[in-house]
Amino acid sequence: MKTSADISRTQEAPDLSEEMLGSAISEKFVTQCWITSESVGENLAYEYQAMPGCSPKAMQHTLFVYENPEPSIPRTKQPRAVTKVPSDDTQGSGFFEDVKIGGGDYVLGYATGPDPKQIVSLSFIPKRGGRITEINPDLNNLQVGISHISVEYRMPPGSLPQSDGDYIAIKEGRNFVDLYWGEFMWANWVTSNDSEGVAYINGTSIVRGKSYLLGYYKSDYCRSNLAAAAKFVLK
C-alpha cells in the first residue's frame, strides 16, 4: 500500500493552458463536528460525523478545546481540554465535564489523529453563548485536464496544509471506504499553506466514463487522516 512517503515532493505547477476536459463531482463526504450546547452554564457538548469506513477510536481521532476569540486553530496555544473519541462508530456525541458555556470564547477542533495539526473540522461558540460558527473541510470545482487535475479545498483557518504534509490522492472506485487502502493511481502534496486554495496532481490520464475517488488527507501520517472525499466521472 502506498503511504504519504511515496509521494514525490518535486512536482511543478500544472500547465493551465492545456486543454481542459471538464469534470463534475457527483458525490462528496466530509468530516464534521459541531457544538450542540448553547445555554450559558451548560457543559460543552458536541456531535461528530467521521468518514465512511474509518474507525475513530482505533485511529486515535481526538477532540481539542481552546480558548480563542475567533474561529481558528490557535496553533501556539495549549488546549483547554482534550478527549479521545471513545468509539469506532463513525457518528457519535459527547461532552466536556470541565468546560462550560459562558466561561470563554471556545473553539472545538476535531482531529483525525492525536496531534492538533490534524484538526480538520472546527466549531466556535463566543463567550456568553450566541451564534455558533462551524467550519468543515470541503472540496469543490474539480477540473480535469489532459495531464493534470486540480481541486479547490477548504480546511479550518489556522491550518497550514503544506507545512503539515497534507496531500490529495486519486484511485478508481465508487465507495469512499476504498480510500483507506489499496494503491493510489496518482497523488501529490498540497503546495500552499493557505487554509483555502487549489491542490493539483500532474501526470494523470483520467478515462471517460470511469468512476474515480479523490481524497484529501490531513497531515503526513497515514491513511487514517482522510478529511474529505469526492467522487467524480469524466463524461
CORQUI-V825233 format. One record per backbone hydrogen bond with DSSP energy under -1.0 kcal/mol. CO is the residue of the C=O (numbers start at 1). NH is the residue of the N-H. E is the energy in kcal/mol with one decimal. If there is no record, write none. Layout:
# CORQUI-V825233
CO_NH_E, CO_NH_E
This chain:
# CORQUI-V825233
3_6_-1.9, 4_7_-1.5, 14_16_-1.2, 15_18_-1.5, 19_146_-1.4, 24_233_-1.1, 27_231_-2.9, 29_229_-2.3, 32_49_-2.9, 34_47_-2.2, 39_42_-1.9, 42_101_-3.3, 44_96_-2.3, 45_36_-2.2, 46_94_-2.0, 47_34_-2.6, 48_92_-1.8, 49_32_-2.6, 51_54_-1.8, 55_59_-2.7, 56_61_-2.9, 57_60_-1.5, 61_85_-2.7, 62_111_-3.2, 63_83_-2.2, 64_109_-3.1, 65_80_-3.2, 65_81_-1.4, 66_107_-2.6, 70_72_-2.1, 73_75_-1.5, 74_77_-1.8, 81_65_-2.7, 83_63_-3.2, 90_50_-3.5, 92_48_-2.4, 94_46_-2.7, 96_99_-1.0, 99_44_-2.9, 100_103_-1.9, 101_41_-3.0, 105_68_-2.8, 106_125_-2.4, 107_66_-2.6, 108_123_-2.4, 109_64_-2.6, 110_120_-3.0, 110_121_-1.4, 111_62_-1.7, 115_118_-2.4, 116_119_-1.9, 118_112_-1.9, 121_110_-2.7, 122_135_-3.1, 123_108_-3.4, 124_133_-2.4, 125_106_-2.2, 126_129_-1.4, 133_124_-2.9, 135_122_-2.6, 138_154_-1.9, 140_152_-2.7, 143_150_-2.2, 144_21_-3.1, 147_203_-1.7, 147_204_-1.1, 148_145_-3.6, 149_201_-2.2, 150_143_-2.8, 151_199_-2.7, 152_140_-2.5, 153_197_-1.7, 154_138_-1.6, 156_159_-2.0, 157_73_-2.7, 160_164_-2.8, 161_166_-2.7, 164_220_-2.0, 166_190_-2.5, 167_217_-3.2, 168_188_-2.2, 169_215_-2.6, 170_185_-3.1, 170_186_-1.4, 171_213_-3.1, 175_178_-2.0, 176_179_-2.0, 177_180_-1.8, 178_181_-1.3, 186_170_-2.8, 188_168_-2.6, 192_162_-1.2, 195_155_-2.8, 197_153_-2.6, 199_151_-2.5, 201_149_-2.0, 207_210_-1.4, 211_173_-2.4, 212_232_-2.3, 213_171_-1.9, 214_230_-2.4, 215_169_-1.8, 216_227_-3.1, 216_228_-1.2, 217_167_-1.9, 219_221_-2.3, 222_225_-1.7, 223_226_-1.0, 225_218_-3.1, 227_31_-2.4, 228_216_-2.8, 229_29_-2.1, 230_214_-2.9, 231_26_-2.6, 231_27_-1.2, 232_212_-2.7, 234_209_-2.6
